[in-house]
Amino acid sequence: MLTHRQIRYFLGVAEAGQVSAAARALNVSQSAVTLSIKDMEAFLGTALFERLPTGLRLTRAGQKFRHHAHDIVASFEAAVKSVEADSDTISGHVRLGMSWTLSSYFAFPVIEHFTRQHPQVDVQLTEQPREILEQALVDGQLDLALILTSNLTSDIGLKSKTFHKSQRRLWTSLDHPLTKQAKVTLADVAKYPYAVLHSDDAEKQGLAHWTEETGHPDIKLTSTSVEAVRSFVATGQAVAILSDVVYRPWTLDGRRVERIDLAKSIPSMDVGIAWNAGRGLSPAAKRLREAFDKSMPKM
């Protein structure tokens, strides 16, 4: 019989495309993930992954299994949360703001589970740039904002809690020359065409690391679409330095994007919740904040 842990490990590898990256994200050993996948394939009697020199790729059977695995994990987590829920009934509404990156990659599974657990809470959603979300919190127009806390403006009366620190790494095409180097510096990256993601302050944060010493990147693309940047990189036309939050190993047309650790680490992109320090949160808002705290990938 397959276990919930095995299915989580399978989804982690399917997402990362590499056992080592999945193990880091799951905070377990590579051997535990490898053994789990082997046991699953033995139980199912078919290969779930195709082994490649650069990592793993889902087989057709693996793709079919992944579709159902997401539903299994979601149902399991919903069942656990329903048992953990307090006996008292929470009602009311919560005004939640979200930045683009976090609405796309974090928010909706948590909100789905929360509303199942607390059907009498009305969660009202809005997606806006960071500076607008901050002002809405200050003005009392929002209760909470799912936001990049590493970019949060200081001294405006907001409190925040960081749930997850997402490392920034170099993205390249499968056969890019930088994939052959044992150590990659910003000076190495500056020698190649560069792509910039213009979203959630990614442009400002992504260009803040360059100095006269490292050199400055030769920007060939600036886009608000992470898929456009991913595709541009995968076709070998540029490289990019972006957060693991938005990393996916495959483009929409099936090309591979490699992810490389830089010789000198770059400050992480911190994910969390912000609220107005001078306004009390309702029980419903506090519970939603706790739901994000429990559900976010841990630091």
Residue pairs with C-beta under 8 A, 6 or more apart in sequence:
1 43
2 40
2 43
4 72
4 73
4 76
5 36
6 36
6 39
6 40
7 69
7 72
7 73
8 26
8 73
9 22
9 26
9 28
9 32
9 33
9 36
9 37
10 36
10 37
10 40
10 48
10 65
10 66
10 69
11 66
11 69
11 70
11 73
12 22
12 23
12 25
12 26
12 33
13 19
13 22
13 33
13 37
13 49
13 56
14 49
14 58
14 62
14 66
15 22
15 25
15 248
15 249
16 22
16 25
16 55
16 249
17 55
17 56
17 57
17 249
17 250
17 256
18 54
18 55
18 56
18 249
19 30
19 33
19 34
19 37
19 55
19 56
20 30
21 259
22 33
23 29
23 30
23 32
23 33
25 244
25 297
26 33
27 298
37 48
37 49
40 48
41 47
41 48
41 49
44 61
44 65
46 59
46 61
47 59
47 61
47 62
48 58
48 59
48 61
48 62
48 65
49 56
49 57
49 58
49 59
49 62
50 56
50 57
50 58
50 59
54 174
54 256
54 258
55 249
58 66
74 109
74 112
74 113
77 113
77 295
78 113
78 116
78 117
81 113
81 116
81 117
81 291
82 116
82 117
85 117
85 118
89 120
90 118
90 120
90 121
90 283
90 284
90 287
91 120
91 121
91 284
92 120
92 121
92 122
92 282
92 283
92 284
93 121
93 122
93 123
93 124
93 284
94 121
94 122
94 123
94 124
94 143
94 144
94 282
94 284
94 285
94 288
95 124
95 126
95 141
95 142
95 143
95 144
96 107
96 111
96 123
96 124
96 125
96 126
96 142
96 143
96 144
96 145
96 146
96 288
97 125
97 126
97 127
97 128
97 133
97 136
97 137
97 142
97 144
97 145
97 146
97 147
98 107
98 125
98 126
98 127
98 128
98 133
98 145
98 146
98 147
99 127
99 128
99 129
99 130
99 133
99 145
99 146
99 147
99 148
99 200
100 127
100 129
100 199
100 200
101 148
101 199
101 200
101 202
101 243
101 245
101 246
102 146
102 147
102 148
102 200
102 245
102 271
103 125
103 127
103 146
105 245
105 246
106 146
106 245
106 271
106 292
106 296
107 125
107 146
109 295
110 291
110 292
110 295
110 296
111 123
111 125
113 291
113 295
114 121
114 123
114 287
114 288
114 291
115 121
115 123
117 291
118 284
118 287
121 284
121 287
121 288
123 288
126 136
126 142
128 136
129 200
130 147
130 148
130 151
130 152
130 200
130 201
131 153
133 142
133 145
133 147
133 274
134 145
134 147
134 152
134 153
134 156
134 158
134 274
136 142
136 145
137 144
137 145
137 158
137 274
137 275
137 276
138 156
138 157
138 158
138 276
140 276
140 279
143 275
143 281
143 282
143 285
144 273
144 274
144 275
144 281
144 285
144 288
144 289
145 273
145 274
145 275
146 271
146 272
146 273
146 292
147 160
147 272
147 273
147 274
148 200
148 201
148 269
148 270
148 271
148 272
149 160
149 161
149 162
149 270
149 271
149 272
149 274
150 162
150 205
150 267
150 268
150 269
150 270
151 200
151 201
151 205
152 158
152 160
152 274
157 276
157 277
157 278
158 274
158 275
158 276
158 277
159 274
159 275
159 276
159 277
160 272
160 273
160 274
160 275
161 272
161 273
161 289
161 293
162 270
162 271
162 272
162 299
163 271
163 272
163 273
163 292
163 293
163 296
163 297
163 298
163 299
164 270
164 271
164 272
164 296
164 297
164 298
164 299
165 268
165 269
165 270
165 271
165 299
166 243
166 244
166 245
166 268
166 269
166 270
166 271
167 243
167 244
167 265
167 268
168 206
168 241
168 242
168 243
168 244
168 266
168 267
168 268
168 269
169 241
169 242
169 244
169 247
169 259
169 260
169 261
169 262
170 178
170 184
170 189
170 239
170 240
170 241
170 259
170 260
170 261
170 262
171 229
171 230
171 233
171 239
171 240
171 241
171 242
171 247
171 257
171 258
171 259
171 260
172 178
172 179
172 233
172 239
172 257
172 258
172 260
173 233
173 234
173 235
173 236
173 255
173 256
173 257
173 258
174 234
174 255
174 256
174 257
174 258
175 236
176 192
176 236
176 239
176 258
177 192
178 184
178 188
178 189
178 192
178 239
178 260
179 258
179 260
181 188
183 263
184 260
184 261
184 262
184 263
185 214
185 262
185 263
185 264
186 209
186 210
186 214
186 215
186 262
186 264
187 213
187 214
187 215
189 217
189 239
189 241
189 262
190 210
190 214
190 215
190 216
190 217
190 218
191 215
192 218
192 238
192 239
193 218
193 219
193 220
193 237
193 238
193 239
194 217
194 218
194 219
194 220
194 238
194 239
194 240
195 219
195 220
195 221
195 222
195 223
195 229
195 232
195 233
195 237
195 238
195 239
195 240
196 202
196 203
196 206
196 207
196 217
196 219
196 221
196 222
196 223
196 229
196 240
197 203
197 206
197 223
197 224
197 226
197 229
197 240
197 242
197 246
198 222
198 223
198 224
199 224
199 226
202 242
202 243
203 222
205 267
205 269
206 240
206 241
206 242
207 217
209 241
209 266
210 216
210 217
220 232
220 237
220 238
221 228
221 229
221 232
221 237
221 238
223 229
223 232
226 242
226 246
227 251
227 252
229 240
229 242
230 248
230 251
230 257
231 251
231 252
231 253
231 255
232 238
233 239
233 240
233 257
234 251
234 255
234 256
234 257
235 255
241 262
241 266
243 268
243 269
244 259
245 269
245 271
247 257
247 259
248 257
249 256
249 257
249 259
250 256
250 257
251 257
271 296
273 289
273 292
273 293
275 281
275 285
275 289
281 289
